[in-house]
Amino acid sequence: MANILICDDDVDIVSALKIYLSNEDYKIYTAFTGKQALDCVKEHEIDLVLMDVMMPEMDGIEMCSKIITDFDLCHTPVVLLTALT
């Protein structure tokens, strides 16, 4: 089973992604701030991160940097979801 973390401050986006990824082969974790995402990474072995760039408390870029340096997850794929151009 793959563990997927979805992190976005928009509840509707998190809900939609969770529906799209609902599958018996995936365990979905959700977070709505960068800090919540970091806490989730501390508690669970995450195989894929889907994350917004612009979030409260800690943006997606800072979150990526922290999970790589603090948790040595440099081989964990991170997909950044953003409305930024």
Buried (B, 14 or more C-beta within 10 A) or exposed (E): EEBBBBBBBBEEBBEEBBEEBEEEEBBBBBBBBBBBBBEBBEEEEBBBBBBBBBBEBBBBBBBBEBBBEEEEBEEBEBEBBEEEE
